[in-house]
Amino acid sequence: MLNRSDTILKYIVEYFIKKAEPVGSQTLIEEYHLPYSSATIRNEMYALEKMGYIEKPHTSSGRVPSTKGYRYYCEHLRDKGVNEELKNSLQAVLESKIQSVEEVIKESCEILSHMTNLVSVVMGPDEKTERLASVQMVKISSNTVTAVFVTDKGYVENKTFIIPESMNVDEIVNCVKLLNDRLIGTPVSELVEKVEVLKPVLSDYVVNHDIVYQALLETFLRFASDRLSLYGKEEILNHPEFKNDSHKLVEVIKLLNDENLFKEVGSETKLTDGPLLKIGEEISENPDVGMVSTKIKLGNGETSICLIGPKRMDYDGALSALEYLKEALNEYFKNDKDKGGNSSDA
């Protein structure tokens, strides 16, 4: 049972999340049918403001939550309910025949973004600790081959390239053997350098070795740099603070393109047992953004998933959705591993 002060703070946060408008005492009474007088609520709001949980915008007589208020709400006041439609949609993905880690994560994050109106970001494993586990080449047609590379953390990358008629199947087989012999176990961060060293050796195995070399180089460059996947970027436009303010929109787009920021958030998330919460100035100089993130175990590895939106984002819905997704995916990948399945098959 919440005391009066916590009840009023909870409703101030939830009203502002819903309406994006400062709230006053009379509005709280009408909206939530509170059994307190307007004077009593004003006194409580004054005390909450003195403690730093709410603040007064310059252009309004109402109050809005502060960073401290949002954090207190997340830790003590939220309802922790999971949207049933979200649960059903995620279960449909996990019960489908999708096999690869990437497809399961992609489908899940697209649902997460759509249901929460937030941007979801997947932060891949650290390229310094991740190692190449296998190399395969699959002939797609008479003149195209797809090279598939899998890491020990379950990350998959592939590259399709055109081969000349003079290149035969034996050359492809020999090339795969060479790559597996020389590259398996190599940290992802060292693959580009290792492939450069291998170039002269490739010429002994493959007549048109430059084609293979360039394909490998491009793929391993992506391996080392492409650690982020964003879903639902268009959801940002659904929020009035960004839709109606071009400066704020530009700032949040810059933030979404800040790879170093997400690397830091990913590293911090992996050191945290529960969800990681960052609000406003805790993220960057942009005070109008909030984010929540959690780590997901993928068999032998792990990744981090983050939800980003306005500072007044629905933290209860976002945290509940992430917690549900974490539990569901951890169980999914655990079961897949226990069955001996390979969730990294391309």
Secondary structure by P-SEA (a helix, b strand, c coil): cccaaaaaaaaaaaaaaaccccccaaaaaaaccccccaaaaaaaaaaaaaacccccccccccccccaaaaaaaaaccccccccaaaaaaaaaaaacccccaaaaaaaaaaaaaaaacbbbbbbccccccccccbbbbbbccccbbbbbbbcccbbbbbbbbbbcccccaaaaaaaaaaaaaccccccccaaaaaaaaaaaaaaaccccaaaaaaaaaaaaaaaacccccccccccccccccccccaaaaaaaaaaaacaaaaaaaaaaaaacccbbbbccccccccccccbbbbbbbccccbbbbbbbcccccaaaaaaaaaaaaaaaaaaaaaaaaaaccccccc
